[in-house]
Amino acid sequence: MAKVQRRALSLGVGAIRRSGLLPKSFPDGLGDDKKLLGRSLKAEVVVYFADTVRGLYQIEPWYGALRQLHLKHKVVIFGTDSRCIRRIRQDSGLPAFTLSHYATADDLISRSPIRLVLYVNHNSGNFFMLRFPNLVHVSIMHGDSDKVVSISNQTKAYDYTFVAGQAAIDRLETYLPRFDAAGRCLIIGRPQVETPGLTPTHLEQNDHAAGLRTVLYAPTWEGGVPSAAYSSLQALGRPIVERILAHRDYRLVYRPHPLTGVRLAEFAETDQTLRQLVERAAAARPEPDSHQVSLGGDAMVDLAKADLLISDVSSLAIDFLPFNRPMLVTRPTAPGVVTAATRLMQTVPRLDPDGLDQLMETIDRQISSDPDQATRAATTTYYLGQVEPGASTKAFVGACSAMIDLANASRSAVAARVESRRRGRPAAQDDPWPVAQQFVKEASPSSGGEAA
């Protein structure tokens, strides 16, 4: 009877998956396994994305850099949700497949020249691929920030971590015990933000639409755990929006995080309220480039147009640094929030409920005189490494090549040891990891910044 019940349950779950009615937050597991078994792929690099359509914002910024990598080392994207993989395949132009079974991955890896796996988040499903010891596993993440996720102990699961600048290494050295940050991190800059035509070099002067100054308010989501509750939406969101909308000299762009409200309904409600406020204000003032709700799309487009950014503790604050324009970073109000004490958080002005009454005066002063400009400019290289157009993408491709070389060196070392033992000789003492350190040294560009 129990066997029959399990069979019925399995059939029922399968029917729900095939119906397309499974919630977007659950991977549907409708894999391409049957057509992949027994095949070989030309790819040397796998990007593993164990998430759903809700998490697409984490991989989308990487498409440009991955396409460049694909020109030198063939790239394939594996995932666990067919709806998500269809979107990735369509938007990235890269080969992408859904895998449901470990046996399929094992078969593909044994038949293909795959050497490197990249991960854009710390999803627990990453262990599906992390179990393969003959590959090099690298965390590239989807942003660099002073959030607690940037110092997650899960970082230790990967062979290496590609980081934007020296700030990330210093942050890990300070807050992640028993982790060799200097030896396990490679500085590559931020290839995700290298949007053609929107590099800071070409945007030193911001064009003011109709004489208006643009303020970008981009709060983060409520976070998955109390220690990551950085969002200002509930405590500060409405006052910020209402005060800026009340001034005719300012244009407001409101850009909510894609995950806003997925965990807490009150955040979704507040988000809807703010959208309505902005949309009504835009309708009442139909001027060129009036107030705007910005949903999805390239965040760099919004950052490039902003005279001032109001953000929470998030990667947007760091991505805004190359434009060298003023920003306000909100101070979390929720109890138990963990924020790293970093140079950026100590450099930029902070905004909390006590500062709301003087918000417009603060914005005026920051835009007009920008008192933190010199200090902020000195911080950019420390956080982002090289910011010259194309430098980060070039560093990323070079670092991936180094990791593929490392994987091949490791395989050769293992094969030599096995052969030595088979012949009854002393095992070879050559360790591929010192070789890896040389690859790291050659692949990682100078941060150009001093340690914190």
Secondary structure, DSSP 8 states (H G I E B T S, - for coil): -HHHHHHHHHHHHHHHHHHT-S-TTS------HHHHTT-----SEEEEE---GGGHHHHGGGHHHHHHHHHHS-EEEEES-HHHHHHHHHHH-S-EEE---HHHHHHHHHHS---EEEESS--GGGHHHHT-TTSEEEE--S---SSGGGG-GGGGGSSEEEESSHHHHHHHHHHSTT--HHHHEEE---GGG--TT--GGG-SS---GGG-EEEEEE-----SSGGG----IIIIIHHHHHHHHT-TTEEEEE---TTTTSS-HHHHHHHHHHHHHHHHHHHHS--TT--EE--SS-HHHHHHH-SEEEE-SSHHHHHTGGG---EEEE---STT------HHHHHS-EE-GGGSTTHHHHHHHHHHH-TTHHHHHHHHHHHHS--STTHHHHHHHHHHHHHHHHHHHHHHHHHHHHHHHHTT-------HHHHHHHHHHHHS----S---
